[in-house]
Amino acid sequence: MPRPWLIPELIERARTLVQGGAGRRSLMDALNLSEDKVRTLLAEVKRGGEPITETAPIVPPTSELATAISDSIRALPALQVKRIVRKVDPELDEEDVILHVSDCHVGSLVSATQTGGLGHYDFEVFTERMERLCSGVAKILRYTPNPVKRVHLVLGGDIIDGSTIFCGQQRQIDLPVVQQVIHAYEAFVRLILDLRAMFDEVVVSGVPGNHARIGLKGELAPNDNLDYLMMHFLRERFQLSEIEGVRFNLPETWWMLLEAQGWRFLVAHGDEFRSWLRIPFYGALGFKARMREVLKQAFKKVSGESVDFDYVMVAHHHEPASFSDIFMNGSFVGGSEFSLKRLQAGGLPFQRILGVHRNIGVSWDRKLILADRRELPEPTIYQ
């Protein structure tokens, strides 16, 4: 679809303003453009090429994308870690920390205008909330006197928003899927480095979500997924840099068992069960019971010993909850057009962080709130 207004001179002027620190709203005022046109202009500035003539992003085959990014990763300089030393009470027991990060939906676009101020999200907001996430972990550690040497970074899926998961998604994304993967990868490299500065060991474990899948639901393997692709490149980057104390658990399936301080967590994205009357809790209880029975029976037949777990960690539903040893994560997005219009659900964006003690299991559970309520858009009051 031609865009005659998107001329090189306008792109160059926008690039100069962005380099000078201008944001989206500043560009709207300076260039007298609508919000949608500024988003298109920013995407072209980031791309750095000729004016856009097509609206639909072109997605190369996964193998080509993997090869291109792998070649780029090998050319990057080695990563460096700066350690942060904190005071602990050596007489207290050691704990592990689990940081559950999910539903980032990198590339998602939620317009404050179209949601009446109830939701607002784009890549710029994602970046700000990643910074809040990292600083929040550091602040929580200040109030945790126990020795904590290991953090489990659990990537719970829907890191990538995708572009074909539902009808009309093309108008609700901020970045084409290739850029979603690249920008998410860069953000999580920084997060892992920051975590390694705080902890002696960072264990990155991940399962894919439904938004990042390639093809129709159930059509391809679970790891034919852009979440998995992004996590694969993270692992390759840190292995090439040979940073001690960072390791990865990336099973090629949709679920995994993670052990922390001797306690087992069943980790899945959460799209494996449905909500009932918009409430996912009943579905989560059923999922927990069925998975426990499946694991016990399946592995007992093979090894003669049953496999069990102590806790369940899921995401997907964007509903904060902890009950019956089930921990449901929130999202980076908060309210979206879909959640607000179809479900009347929104709320503050948050992620979950847990402490695990070898004798008592989960010893503390905190929410990392990713947005200041006072800074969120306000709805327009018409008179």
C-alpha positions, 0 to 999 in steps of 0.5 A: 500500500503506497504511502506518499507522505513517507518521503526520505526528507521526513524520515531523515528529520524524524531520525534527527529528532529521535537521536536528540531524545524525542519520543513518539508524542514529541514527534506527533507535535513537531511533525504534526502527524497522527499517532499511527503515522508516527508509529509507521515513521518510527518503524522506518527510522529503526529499519533505516531503509527506503520508505515503506511501500508494504504494510505486511511484514515479510517473515523469512523461513525460520532456518534463514532467520536462525542462520542470519542471527547466528552469524551476527551473534558470532561477530559480536564482542564477548559479554562482560559482567560487573559484580554487585556485592550486597550484605547478607547474614551468614547465619541465615539459611541460603535460598534460591530466587525464582524470577518468572518473566512471561507475557512480555508480548514484544511488538504488541501495540495497545493504543491509549486512544483506542482503549480510552486510556485504559491500556497503553503499550508499545516497544518503548513501554516494554523497554521502560518496564524491563528497566523497572523489572531489573531495578525491582529485583535489586531493591527486593534483594536489599530486603532479603538478608538470606544468602542468595547465590542462585536465581532461576530466570523462568521464561514462561512464554509469549515473550514474542507477540507474533503477528498471525495469532488472531484476526486483525493482529497486524494492526496491533503490532509495533514491530514486524516479527523479525524485529520482535525477536531481535529486540527481545533478544537484546533486552534479555541479554541485558537482563541476564547480565544484570542478574549475573551481576547480582547473583553467583549463578543465573539459570535460564529455563524456558517454555514457549507461549502460544503467541509466538508459535509458527503455523496453526495451533497444533500444526508444528512442533512446540519448538517451532516457535519464535519464543524458543528461537529467541531463547536459543540465540540467548544460549548461543550468545552466552556460550560463545562469551564463556561467561561463568555462572550462566546456564540454560535449560531449554527443553524442546517441549511445552512443559518442564520440571524445574528443581530449586533447593530440592523443590520441584516446579511444573512450568508451562505457559498456561494456554493448556487450560481454559478460563471458566466465566473469565476465571482461570483458577478452576482450570488451573486446579484441574490442570495441576491434578491431571498433570500430576496423574499423567506424570506419575503414571507415565514415568512409573511405567517406564522407570518403575518410579513415579515423578511428582512436583510440588508447585505449578508456575503458569502464565498466559491468562494475565491474571495475578493469583497464587493458590493451592501451590499454583503461581500465576504470573501477570503480564508486561502489557496490562490492559489490551484492546482484547482483554478490555473489550472482550473480558473487561480485564486489565490492571497493572502490569507485573511479574512474580518473584519467589524465594525458595528455602530448602526446608519449607519450599516457597518462603516468600512471594512478591509482585514486581509492579512494572508501572506507576499508577500515577504515570498511566494514561488517564481517560478522557472525561467528556462534558 
